[in-house]
């Protein structure tokens, strides 16, 4: 039981923050800076693809969609918190079956 709580804490707190910091805060920002103005819209798409590509194949589509949402939130707000919260909510939905 304690192991599951520790994993849940990591999945709901540490992982969303660290992944959003890397994929949106660094990768999306870097891609955005390198693209010509007409293609800036690709930055969230490419960072979402990279985010999803690191997951198992069956998780690619939902993770890619999560990456698009988080990327759009970051592009709109220029802040990590909305994406971190969306990521944590997604993880909570995935983990709920593990706990109940």
C-alpha positions as a LaTeX table, in Angstrom:
\begin{tabular}{lrrr}
\hline
Residue & $x$ (\AA) & $y$ (\AA) & $z$ (\AA) \\
\hline
Unk1 & 0.00 & 0.00 & 0.00 \\
Unk2 & 2.79 & 2.45 & 0.82 \\
Unk3 & 4.53 & 1.64 & $-2.45$ \\
Unk4 & 1.39 & 2.44 & $-4.41$ \\
Unk5 & 1.03 & 5.75 & $-2.57$ \\
Unk6 & 4.65 & 6.65 & $-3.33$ \\
Unk7 & 4.19 & 5.80 & $-7.01$ \\
Unk8 & 0.96 & 7.80 & $-7.10$ \\
Unk9 & 2.69 & 10.80 & $-5.51$ \\
Unk10 & 5.42 & 10.64 & $-8.13$ \\
Unk11 & 2.91 & 10.19 & $-10.96$ \\
Unk12 & 0.72 & 13.06 & $-9.80$ \\
Unk13 & 3.30 & 15.56 & $-8.59$ \\
Unk14 & 6.86 & 14.98 & $-9.74$ \\
Unk15 & 6.33 & 13.50 & $-13.22$ \\
Unk16 & 3.84 & 16.10 & $-14.51$ \\
Unk17 & 6.07 & 18.96 & $-13.40$ \\
Unk18 & 9.33 & 17.49 & $-14.69$ \\
Unk19 & 7.87 & 16.37 & $-18.03$ \\
Unk20 & 6.10 & 19.67 & $-18.65$ \\
Unk21 & 9.28 & 21.55 & $-17.76$ \\
Unk22 & 11.20 & 19.50 & $-20.34$ \\
Unk23 & 8.65 & 19.05 & $-23.16$ \\
Unk24 & 6.94 & 22.43 & $-23.01$ \\
Unk25 & 9.32 & 24.65 & $-21.06$ \\
Unk26 & 12.41 & 23.62 & $-22.97$ \\
Unk27 & 11.62 & 21.54 & $-26.09$ \\
Unk28 & 8.54 & 23.42 & $-27.32$ \\
Unk29 & 10.19 & 26.76 & $-26.62$ \\
Unk30 & 13.34 & 25.70 & $-28.49$ \\
Unk31 & 11.40 & 24.37 & $-31.47$ \\
Unk32 & 9.29 & 27.53 & $-31.56$ \\
Unk33 & 12.41 & 29.71 & $-31.65$ \\
Unk34 & 13.86 & 27.75 & $-34.57$ \\
Unk35 & 10.76 & 27.73 & $-36.79$ \\
Unk36 & 9.90 & 30.46 & $-39.29$ \\
Unk37 & 6.86 & 32.55 & $-38.33$ \\
Unk38 & 4.54 & 30.73 & $-40.74$ \\
Unk39 & 5.35 & 27.40 & $-39.06$ \\
Unk40 & 5.37 & 28.39 & $-35.36$ \\
Unk41 & 2.11 & 26.44 & $-34.90$ \\
Unk42 & 4.15 & 23.25 & $-35.36$ \\
Unk43 & 6.03 & 23.68 & $-32.08$ \\
Unk44 & 3.27 & 22.24 & $-29.85$ \\
Unk45 & 2.62 & 19.45 & $-32.38$ \\
Unk46 & 6.27 & 18.41 & $-32.53$ \\
Unk47 & 6.76 & 18.55 & $-28.77$ \\
Unk48 & 3.55 & 16.49 & $-28.32$ \\
Unk49 & 4.87 & 13.94 & $-30.79$ \\
Unk50 & 8.18 & 13.66 & $-28.91$ \\
Unk51 & 6.27 & 13.37 & $-25.62$ \\
Unk52 & 4.10 & 10.53 & $-26.97$ \\
Unk53 & 6.93 & 8.77 & $-28.81$ \\
Unk54 & 8.54 & 7.90 & $-25.48$ \\
Unk55 & 5.48 & 5.91 & $-24.39$ \\
Unk56 & 4.37 & 2.37 & $-25.24$ \\
Unk57 & 2.70 & 2.14 & $-28.67$ \\
Unk58 & $-0.81$ & 1.62 & $-27.27$ \\
Unk59 & $-0.46$ & 4.80 & $-25.21$ \\
Unk60 & 0.70 & 6.93 & $-28.15$ \\
Unk61 & $-2.66$ & 8.44 & $-29.19$ \\
Unk62 & $-3.94$ & 9.46 & $-25.73$ \\
Unk63 & $-0.50$ & 10.73 & $-24.75$ \\
Unk64 & $-0.17$ & 12.66 & $-28.01$ \\
Unk65 & $-3.56$ & 14.28 & $-27.36$ \\
Unk66 & $-2.47$ & 15.17 & $-23.81$ \\
Unk67 & 0.72 & 16.65 & $-25.26$ \\
Unk68 & $-1.32$ & 18.75 & $-27.71$ \\
Unk69 & $-3.52$ & 20.07 & $-24.89$ \\
Unk70 & $-0.53$ & 20.86 & $-22.68$ \\
Unk71 & 1.31 & 22.41 & $-25.62$ \\
Unk72 & $-1.66$ & 24.61 & $-26.48$ \\
Unk73 & $-2.01$ & 25.67 & $-22.84$ \\
Unk74 & 1.67 & 26.57 & $-22.72$ \\
Unk75 & 1.50 & 28.46 & $-26.02$ \\
Unk76 & $-1.52$ & 30.43 & $-24.81$ \\
Unk77 & $-0.41$ & 31.19 & $-21.25$ \\
Unk78 & 3.41 & 30.98 & $-21.52$ \\
Unk79 & 3.22 & 29.26 & $-18.13$ \\
Unk80 & 3.76 & 25.67 & $-17.08$ \\
Unk81 & 1.09 & 25.44 & $-14.37$ \\
Unk82 & $-1.95$ & 24.87 & $-16.64$ \\
Unk83 & $-0.15$ & 22.03 & $-18.44$ \\
Unk84 & 1.10 & 20.54 & $-15.18$ \\
Unk85 & $-2.46$ & 20.52 & $-13.84$ \\
Unk86 & $-3.84$ & 18.96 & $-17.04$ \\
Unk87 & $-1.07$ & 16.37 & $-17.00$ \\
Unk88 & $-1.72$ & 15.54 & $-13.33$ \\
Unk89 & $-5.46$ & 15.23 & $-14.00$ \\
Unk90 & $-4.78$ & 12.85 & $-16.89$ \\
Unk91 & $-2.47$ & 10.78 & $-14.69$ \\
Unk92 & $-5.10$ & 10.69 & $-11.93$ \\
Unk93 & $-7.67$ & 9.28 & $-14.36$ \\
Unk94 & $-5.18$ & 6.64 & $-15.52$ \\
Unk95 & $-4.24$ & 5.73 & $-11.93$ \\
Unk96 & $-7.79$ & 5.57 & $-10.57$ \\
Unk97 & $-8.24$ & 2.01 & $-11.80$ \\
Unk98 & $-5.04$ & 1.03 & $-10.05$ \\
Unk99 & $-6.39$ & 2.19 & $-6.69$ \\
Unk100 & $-10.07$ & 1.26 & $-6.98$ \\
\hline
\end{tabular}
